[in-house]
Amino acid sequence: MATTTALHDSGSDGPSSAGIDAALLGDDRQPVLSVRDLHKSFDGVHAVDGLSFDVAEGEVVSIIGPNGSGKSTTINLLSGLLNPDSGTISFGEVRLERRDPVAAAEAGIARTFQNGRVFGALSVADNVQLGLHKQLRYARPLRGLSGLPVLRWASLLGETALALVPGPRTRAEARQIPTQVDEQLTRFGERLLPRRHDRAYTLSYANRRRTEIARALVSHPRLLLLDEPTAGMNQSETAEVLDQLRELKAAGQTIVLVEHKVDLVLAISDRVLVMDNGRLIAAGEPLRVRNDPAVIEAYLGRRRVQARERSRAQDDAEPEQPHRPLLELRDVDVYYGAVHALRNVSITVGEGEIVSLLGGNASGKSTTMKTILGLVNPRQGQVRFDDRDLRSVDTPHRVRSGIATVPEARRVFPEMTVQENLLIGAYTRTDRAGIRDDLAAILDHFPRLAERRDQAAGTMSGGEQQMLAFGRALMSKPRLICMDEPTMGLAPLLVEQVLEEIARLRDELGLAVLIVEQQAELALSIADRGYVLANGGIVLQGTAEQLLNDTAIQEAYLGRGSQAKVS
């Protein structure tokens, strides 16, 4: 809850409005990046609406705002992944508004992505090495032709020939690459350097994010674009990234940062830009922007997450009746080769119950989820659903039996429309009339999805994609929904809405919910009970209230002093 406090606890005694003119450099500094009157729409939805701002050499500028405000679209425009409908993007002497990602990279821009993008089958070192490709001189003899539609094939053929039969200068250039890669891996110390030869898919989520940052940094970019680099990281891991960003800032690295963790933004930024509904609503020094009432309402809403009260139909004074067990893991052991990933794990989720599964990265949370879904088979123990042993039941049949999932990072199909994504959730069903009725009910339940039913899912904000992932899971008519990090990468206001939506699904539909989450306070705020995993084993369990008040959770889950280090 530190993020909410950082924005709101200062009160509203500061300036009534942070000057938007502060988005433009009014002093003698020359901008390395200059954006003017940028517009971008998707099927009538104005994602970026008249955006203008500057970034000076060596400056860290952060962009914050609620989900759907246009932050990631802005990063995609700057990196050439999208072209604007109108407006200009000047980077040094280069105009980028009609160029592609290759041109942006060649100009000196590197980036990371909101949901993390590494090549899972490649090693950590190979992933980082890919960031050097644009700098190769002798291995890319005709690289100047790479942006031309027809002549680009000459560049590709030249690269292929030198890869097969490298010349002396190409070999000399290649010998320098491991040193440059290790320089970046050393930045992350024991997190990455000892694992330089490991396949990226074996890494924890946090280490995949670190690998992606190292890949962006290895080319020594003039401008680094970071799209939510700490999404999915706990407080301790976020503090490590903050320290690394401070080192980059001290070295003069120019950074544009999109981030929801306001404590981190306040600690690292020279200026903060606040977007809402595609527009810039405030800009200026971090402390001034933090106190702006318009920012507080746009980012947090009128109610704070910490003030959320549970609405229970029954009287709190009356003891709750025990829930009939729906899902049971009994003494489950899971191995990945010689690695003992789950150790004697026993978990129960009752009918109509919300249960939180907490723990840091690499604690075993995702493996538990995969075991429930049948993607991983336990070596010992049982997985039972509705008193049925699932050991011989494959994943499609588990879905048919009533288990659905909302995966980590949403995992929508980006090229398909909202409606097509929803219908994929019903692929195990054959009742066409029921599917049609449920589709209408979900679109009615999520009006934002109804507005965008024909829009490509990949063009929506992270929050809208999270709603879509919820709706897709509901299309299978589940009795249990397993949610993997449902609040990852969401603004505080939307986090509150997502948690309320989970509680509403339970109350209205009688669904059981298992939430895999790193943010303990958030998950336990709506849960009935919780379990804490560490090193593949259950180290704490109890009611949500008991775990919230248990000081041992600080050591088993967060680590002592981790919050203080970030704030």
Helices and strands as residue ranges (DSSP letters): H 2-8, G 20-23, E 31-42, E 45-56, E 60-64, H 71-78, E 86-91, E 94-95, H 101-107, E 109-111, H 124-129, G 130-135, G 143-145, H 152-164, H 168-187, G 189-191, G 193-195, G 200-202, H 205-217, E 223-227, H 235-250, E 254-258, H 262-268, E 271-276, E 279-284, H 286-290, H 293-300, G 305-307, E 325-336, E 339-350, E 354-358, H 365-373, E 380-385, E 388-389, H 395-401, E 403-406, H 418-424, H 432-445, H 447-451, G 457-459, H 462-474, E 480-484, H 492-509, E 512-517, H 520-524, E 529-534, E 537-543, H 544-548, H 552-553, I 554-558, H 562-566
